[in-house]
């Protein structure tokens, strides 16, 4: 069921999933969508698959539409203001699930937005960045993320291949785990089940080491 959460420039449309097996969630995650001006919303198939992988691993998962997308209010900014939308989503999860670890991540523009915010948002315990668009944006800030972080690349990503990411971002410290899904472009067409399974496996590994 869709609902609205308070955002910094108006209401944000959101959707919350609880673990499929009815168990209490072991963490709560925000999943962010790609560029709104290119049609990105929380209903994007990659975002859906990432959210379902996390849900099946035992997390509560919140998807939401950035300002201007779907039924969310406000006007697209694209230069960092959407980070405040992610903060609003984290606020909602923190209120709904007090005491649970909070994770955050996203796909494409969503990964760029979360990655930038995570550097100064200590509530985020783990980060997941799906197809970070290193060719389209300056993503060098990613290496400054202090939390345990998954980066999941598409091998032939037209917005930044793994090799282009290396060239533009540079070496990453040991808190990063990088995986590549072979043979696909930015939207993981034909391999979204593998994408979902990869995210789920990472989440289950992460939960196994969670205090």
C-alpha positions as CSV (number, residue, x, y, z in Angstrom):
1,X,0.0,0.0,0.0
2,X,1.4,3.4,-1.0
3,X,1.5,6.2,1.5
4,X,3.2,9.6,2.0
5,X,6.0,10.7,4.3
6,X,6.9,14.3,5.1
7,X,9.7,15.6,2.8
8,X,11.8,18.7,2.9
9,X,9.8,20.4,0.0
10,X,6.5,18.5,0.3
11,X,5.1,15.0,0.6
12,X,7.1,12.0,-0.7
13,X,5.2,9.0,-2.1
14,X,6.5,5.7,-0.5
15,X,6.0,2.0,-0.3
16,X,7.1,-0.2,2.6
17,X,7.7,-4.0,2.5
18,X,8.2,-6.2,5.5
19,X,10.0,-9.6,5.5
20,X,8.1,-12.2,3.5
21,X,8.2,-14.8,6.2
22,X,6.4,-12.7,8.7
23,X,9.5,-12.5,11.0
24,X,10.6,-9.3,12.6
25,X,13.0,-7.4,10.4
26,X,16.7,-7.5,11.3
27,X,17.5,-4.1,9.6
28,X,15.6,-1.5,7.6
29,X,16.7,-0.2,4.2
30,X,15.9,2.7,1.9
31,X,16.2,2.0,-1.8
32,X,16.5,5.0,-4.2
33,X,15.5,5.2,-7.8
34,X,17.3,6.5,-11.0
35,X,17.0,10.0,-12.5
36,X,13.5,11.4,-12.4
37,X,13.9,13.5,-15.5
38,X,14.7,10.3,-17.4
39,X,11.6,8.6,-16.1
40,X,13.1,7.1,-13.0
41,X,10.6,6.1,-10.2
42,X,10.5,3.7,-7.3
43,X,8.7,1.3,-9.7
44,X,11.8,0.9,-11.8
45,X,12.5,-2.8,-12.3
46,X,16.0,-2.7,-11.0
47,X,14.9,-0.9,-7.9
48,X,12.1,-3.4,-7.5
49,X,14.5,-6.3,-7.7
50,X,17.0,-4.8,-5.3
51,X,14.2,-4.2,-2.8
52,X,12.8,-7.7,-3.1
53,X,16.3,-9.2,-2.6
54,X,16.6,-7.2,0.6
55,X,13.1,-8.1,1.7
56,X,13.8,-11.8,1.2
57,X,17.0,-11.5,3.2
58,X,14.9,-10.3,6.2
59,X,14.8,-6.5,5.9
60,X,12.1,-4.0,6.1
61,X,12.4,-2.1,2.8
62,X,11.2,1.4,2.0
63,X,11.1,2.7,-1.6
64,X,10.0,6.2,-2.3
65,X,9.8,8.7,-5.1
66,X,12.2,11.6,-5.1
67,X,10.7,15.1,-5.3
68,X,8.9,15.5,-8.6
69,X,8.7,11.8,-9.4
70,X,5.4,9.9,-9.3
71,X,3.0,11.5,-6.8
72,X,5.8,13.2,-4.8
73,X,5.7,16.9,-4.5
74,X,8.4,19.4,-5.3
75,X,10.7,20.1,-8.3
76,X,13.7,18.0,-9.4
77,X,17.1,19.5,-8.3
78,X,19.7,17.0,-9.3
79,X,22.6,18.9,-7.6
80,X,22.4,17.4,-4.2
81,X,19.0,18.5,-2.8
82,X,17.6,15.0,-3.2
83,X,19.9,13.9,-0.4
84,X,17.4,15.6,2.0
85,X,14.7,13.4,0.5
86,X,16.8,10.3,1.5
87,X,17.2,11.8,5.0
88,X,13.4,12.1,5.3
89,X,13.1,8.4,4.3
90,X,15.6,7.5,7.0
91,X,13.7,9.6,9.5
92,X,10.6,7.6,8.7
93,X,12.4,4.2,9.1
94,X,14.0,5.3,12.3
95,X,10.6,6.2,13.7
96,X,8.9,3.0,12.5
97,X,11.7,0.6,13.5
98,X,13.5,2.1,16.5
99,X,16.8,0.5,17.3
100,X,17.1,-1.4,14.0
101,X,20.2,-0.8,11.9
102,X,19.5,1.5,8.9
103,X,20.8,0.7,5.4
104,X,20.6,2.8,2.3
105,X,21.4,2.5,-1.3
106,X,20.1,3.0,-4.8
107,X,20.4,2.5,-8.5
108,X,22.2,4.9,-10.8
109,X,21.2,8.5,-9.8
110,X,19.9,6.9,-6.6
111,X,23.3,5.4,-5.9
112,X,25.0,8.7,-6.5
113,X,22.6,10.5,-4.1
114,X,22.9,7.9,-1.3
115,X,26.7,7.6,-1.8
116,X,27.1,11.4,-1.3
117,X,24.8,11.5,1.7
118,X,26.4,8.4,3.4
119,X,29.7,10.3,4.0
120,X,28.0,12.5,6.6
121,X,25.0,10.4,7.8
122,X,26.2,8.2,10.7
123,X,22.7,6.6,11.0
124,X,23.5,4.6,7.8
125,X,25.1,1.3,8.9
126,X,25.5,-0.2,5.4
127,X,25.5,1.2,1.9
128,X,24.7,-0.5,-1.5
129,X,25.4,1.2,-4.8
130,X,23.9,-0.4,-7.9
131,X,25.5,0.7,-11.2
132,X,27.0,4.0,-10.0
133,X,27.1,6.3,-13.1
134,X,30.8,7.2,-13.0
135,X,30.8,8.3,-16.6
136,X,27.8,10.6,-16.2
137,X,28.8,12.2,-12.9
138,X,31.8,12.9,-10.8
139,X,31.6,10.0,-8.3
140,X,35.0,10.4,-6.7
141,X,33.3,11.1,-3.3
142,X,32.4,7.4,-3.2
143,X,35.8,6.5,-1.9
144,X,35.2,8.6,1.2
145,X,32.2,6.5,2.3
146,X,33.2,5.0,5.7
147,X,30.5,2.4,6.1
148,X,30.7,-1.2,4.7
149,X,29.6,-0.8,1.1
150,X,28.6,-3.0,-1.8
151,X,29.2,-1.7,-5.3
152,X,27.4,-3.8,-7.9
153,X,28.4,-3.1,-11.5
154,X,26.9,-4.0,-14.9
155,X,29.8,-5.2,-17.1
156,X,28.9,-3.1,-20.1
157,X,27.3,-0.2,-18.3
158,X,27.0,2.7,-20.8
159,X,27.0,5.1,-17.9
160,X,30.3,3.8,-16.5
161,X,31.9,0.4,-16.9
162,X,33.8,-1.1,-14.0
163,X,37.1,-0.1,-15.7
164,X,35.8,3.5,-16.1
165,X,34.8,3.5,-12.5
166,X,38.4,2.5,-11.5
167,X,39.8,5.2,-13.8
168,X,37.6,8.0,-12.5
169,X,37.1,7.1,-8.8
170,X,40.4,5.4,-8.0
171,X,41.4,2.8,-5.5
172,X,38.9,2.0,-2.8
173,X,39.6,1.1,0.9
174,X,38.9,-2.3,2.4
175,X,35.3,-1.5,3.6
176,X,34.1,-1.9,0.0
177,X,33.0,-5.1,-1.7
178,X,32.7,-4.9,-5.5
179,X,30.8,-7.4,-7.7
180,X,30.1,-7.4,-11.4
181,X,27.2,-9.0,-13.3
182,X,28.6,-10.0,-16.6
183,X,27.1,-9.4,-20.1
184,X,24.6,-6.7,-19.2
185,X,24.2,-2.9,-19.7
186,X,23.0,-0.3,-17.2
187,X,19.5,-1.7,-16.7
188,X,20.6,-5.3,-16.2
189,X,18.1,-6.5,-18.9
190,X,17.8,-10.3,-18.9
191,X,19.6,-10.7,-15.6
192,X,17.4,-9.0,-13.1
193,X,16.8,-12.3,-11.3
194,X,20.6,-12.6,-10.9
195,X,20.7,-9.0,-9.7
196,X,18.1,-9.8,-7.0
197,X,19.9,-13.0,-5.9
198,X,23.2,-11.2,-5.7
199,X,21.8,-8.4,-3.5
200,X,20.0,-11.0,-1.3
201,X,23.2,-13.0,-0.8
202,X,25.2,-9.9,0.1
203,X,22.5,-8.8,2.6
204,X,22.4,-12.3,4.2
205,X,26.2,-12.2,4.5
206,X,26.0,-8.8,6.0
207,X,23.3,-9.7,8.5
208,X,25.4,-12.8,9.6
209,X,28.2,-10.4,10.7
210,X,25.9,-7.8,12.2
211,X,26.3,-7.2,15.9
